[in-house]
Amino acid sequence: MKVLAERAEVKMNVEIERETDGRWIAEVPDLPGVMVYAGSREEAISKVKALALRVIADRLDHGEEIPDLREVFAVPT
């Protein structure tokens, strides 16, 4: 049996800005609560990506829907 998976491009937007105190804040609006503070722009981006992946994995473990990722996997019926 041959199983083919289609490749779907999915992008989750990262919003980033610098606070008045110099810290950087990054968030993924498609995943409520996925927001981090960091000392540099690069660190904020890295941390928010890691947090987003943890949230996605947790939702998958609990059978919850994942925003914008419904077509990432092609499963034959």
N, C-alpha and C positions, 0 to 999 in steps of 0.2 A: 504494500500500500504506500503510495506516494502522497505526502502532505506538502502542500505549497503554502507559504505564508506571503501575503502581500505586504509590501513595505508602505507604511503610511507615515507621512511627515506630520508631526505634531509639534507645535511650539507653544510653550507656556511663557508668557511674557514676564520679564523681571523688571520691576520698577525700582529705581534707585535714586536717592537724593542725599544731599549732605545737610545735616542739621546745623543749627546756629552754633552749637557747642563743638563742632568739628567732627562728630561721629557720623558715620554713614549708616543709612537705613535702607534695607532692600526687602522687597516683598513680591510674592507671586499672587496677584489678585484672583486668579482662578481657583486658588486653594486658600480659603479663609483661615486666618491665623498663621500663615506661613510668612513670617516677618522676622528679621534679625537686625541687630545693631552690630557694628564692627568699627575698628579703628581706621581701616582703609577701604577703598572702593573694591579692590580685588578680594579682600577677605570677606566683605559683605556679600559679594556675588557668590563666592565659593560656599559660604555658610548657608545662604538661602537655597542654593541648588541642592545641597545635601539634605536640608530639612524638607524640601519639597519631595525628594525621593523617599525619605522616611515616611512622610505622610501618605504618599501613594501606596507604598508597601503595606502600611498599616490598614489602609482602606481595602486593599486587595485581600489581605488576611481575614478581614471581617465581612467580605462579600458586599462591600459598599461600592457605589458607582464612582467612577473616576471621571472628572470633567475632561472633555475633549480627548479622551484616550479610548473611547469605545471601539475604535476601528484599528487599533495598533496590532491586535492579534487576529489572524484569520483562523477560525476553528471549523473544520469540516463537520457537517451535521450528519 
